[in-house]
């Protein structure tokens, strides 16, 4: 009944009525719909189609950070270099209403400074994304590089990185 529909599970219980979990993809965007409490199968199908149509027509997917893109830096204790670049786990995308220009703010939250050594892929904290006054995403972040402890040699501090 809808272009791009590719998954669905329907059911009925006396307590919940007719229900549905479905999904559809259009222009690379996947939406998932969950319905419960409908009176008959026809209403269930029509409401699912309405919700998916509404979502595809009224929302856009916005990429905030590409996979592997540095999102912030974390302070490092115990090294000559004071910061390590941090990346989100995967691509960070957000669905936003079309025509709405709410301010989107992303900030990294972590307990720091992070004690050296720091290893690539080490969990650092999370990237919180806010749209207006509402937090809409909380994505884990990790170190993008390996940083060893600083060592004192020959009268100066030395730091090895990218082992």
C-alpha positions as CSV (number, residue, x, y, z in Angstrom):
1,X,0.0,0.0,0.0
2,X,3.0,2.3,0.3
3,X,6.1,2.8,-1.9
4,X,9.1,1.4,-0.1
5,X,7.2,-0.7,2.4
6,X,9.5,-3.6,3.3
7,X,8.6,-5.0,6.7
8,X,5.5,-5.6,8.7
9,X,4.1,-7.6,11.6
10,X,0.4,-7.4,12.4
11,X,-1.6,-8.8,15.3
12,X,-4.7,-8.7,17.4
13,X,-5.5,-9.1,21.1
14,X,-8.7,-8.4,23.0
15,X,-6.8,-6.0,25.3
16,X,-4.9,-4.1,22.6
17,X,-7.1,-4.4,19.5
18,X,-5.5,-4.6,16.1
19,X,-1.9,-3.6,16.0
20,X,1.0,-3.3,13.6
21,X,4.8,-2.7,13.4
22,X,5.9,-1.7,9.9
23,X,8.7,0.0,8.1
24,X,9.4,1.7,4.8
25,X,12.3,3.3,3.0
26,X,12.2,6.2,0.6
27,X,15.2,8.2,-0.7
28,X,17.5,6.4,1.8
29,X,15.4,7.3,4.8
30,X,13.8,4.5,6.9
31,X,10.7,5.1,9.0
32,X,9.2,2.7,11.4
33,X,5.5,2.9,12.5
34,X,4.0,1.2,15.6
35,X,0.2,1.2,16.1
36,X,-2.0,-0.5,18.6
37,X,-5.7,-0.2,19.6
38,X,-7.3,-0.1,16.2
39,X,-10.8,-1.4,15.8
40,X,-10.3,-3.4,12.5
41,X,-7.6,-4.4,10.0
42,X,-8.8,-1.7,7.5
43,X,-8.3,1.1,10.0
44,X,-4.9,-0.4,11.0
45,X,-3.6,-0.3,7.4
46,X,-5.0,3.2,6.7
47,X,-3.5,4.7,9.8
48,X,-0.1,3.1,9.2
49,X,-0.1,4.5,5.6
50,X,-1.1,8.0,6.9
51,X,1.6,8.1,9.5
52,X,4.4,6.9,7.1
53,X,3.2,9.4,4.4
54,X,3.2,12.2,7.0
55,X,6.7,11.3,8.1
56,X,8.2,11.2,4.6
57,X,6.5,14.4,3.5
58,X,7.2,16.5,6.6
59,X,10.6,15.4,7.9
60,X,14.2,15.4,6.5
61,X,17.1,13.4,7.6
62,X,20.1,15.6,8.4
63,X,23.6,14.3,8.7
64,X,25.4,15.9,11.6
65,X,28.6,13.9,11.6
66,X,30.0,11.4,9.1
67,X,31.4,8.1,10.3
68,X,35.0,8.6,11.4
69,X,34.6,12.4,11.6
70,X,36.1,14.0,14.7
71,X,33.2,15.5,16.8
72,X,35.3,16.9,19.6
73,X,38.5,16.6,21.6
74,X,39.0,15.1,25.1
75,X,41.6,16.4,27.5
76,X,44.3,13.9,28.3
77,X,46.2,13.7,31.6
78,X,49.8,12.5,31.5
79,X,51.0,13.4,28.0
80,X,52.7,16.3,26.2
81,X,49.7,16.6,23.9
82,X,46.8,17.6,26.0
83,X,43.9,16.4,23.8
84,X,42.8,13.3,21.8
85,X,40.3,13.5,18.9
86,X,37.0,11.8,19.6
87,X,34.6,10.2,17.0
88,X,31.1,9.0,17.3
89,X,30.3,5.3,16.8
90,X,28.9,5.5,13.3
91,X,27.1,8.2,11.4
92,X,25.2,10.7,13.4
93,X,21.9,11.7,11.7
94,X,18.8,13.5,13.0
95,X,15.2,13.7,11.6
96,X,14.0,17.3,11.6
97,X,10.7,18.8,10.6
98,X,10.8,20.6,7.2
99,X,10.6,24.3,7.4
100,X,11.6,24.5,11.1
101,X,14.8,26.2,12.0
102,X,15.3,25.1,15.6
103,X,18.9,25.5,16.8
104,X,20.7,22.2,16.9
105,X,23.5,22.0,19.4
106,X,25.9,19.0,19.9
107,X,28.1,18.7,23.0
108,X,30.4,16.0,24.3
109,X,29.9,14.8,27.8
110,X,32.7,12.9,29.6
111,X,34.6,12.6,32.8
112,X,38.0,14.0,32.2
113,X,40.7,14.6,31.7
114,X,41.2,11.0,30.4
115,X,44.3,9.4,31.9
116,X,47.0,8.3,29.4
117,X,47.4,5.9,27.8
118,X,44.3,6.3,25.6
119,X,43.6,3.6,23.0
120,X,41.9,4.0,19.6
121,X,38.3,2.9,20.1
122,X,38.3,3.4,23.9
123,X,35.0,4.6,25.2
124,X,35.3,8.3,26.2
125,X,31.7,9.5,26.9
126,X,28.7,10.6,24.8
127,X,27.7,13.1,22.3
128,X,24.5,14.8,23.3
129,X,22.4,16.5,20.6
130,X,19.8,19.1,21.5
131,X,17.1,20.6,19.4
132,X,15.8,23.6,21.2
133,X,15.3,22.6,24.8
134,X,15.0,18.9,24.1
135,X,17.8,16.3,24.1
136,X,17.1,14.2,21.0
137,X,20.2,12.0,20.7
138,X,22.8,10.5,23.0
139,X,25.5,8.8,21.0
140,X,28.6,7.0,22.5
141,X,31.9,8.5,21.5
142,X,35.4,6.9,21.4
143,X,39.0,7.9,21.0
144,X,40.1,8.3,17.4
145,X,43.8,7.7,18.0
146,X,46.1,5.9,20.5
147,X,48.1,8.1,22.8
148,X,50.8,6.6,25.1
149,X,51.9,8.1,28.4
150,X,54.5,10.8,28.2
151,X,58.0,9.8,29.3
152,X,60.8,12.0,30.5
153,X,64.0,11.3,28.4
154,X,67.0,13.4,27.8
155,X,65.7,16.4,29.7
156,X,62.4,16.6,27.8
157,X,59.0,15.0,27.8
158,X,58.4,12.6,24.9
159,X,55.0,11.2,23.8
160,X,54.5,8.3,21.4
161,X,51.3,8.2,19.5
162,X,49.6,6.1,16.8
163,X,51.3,2.8,17.9
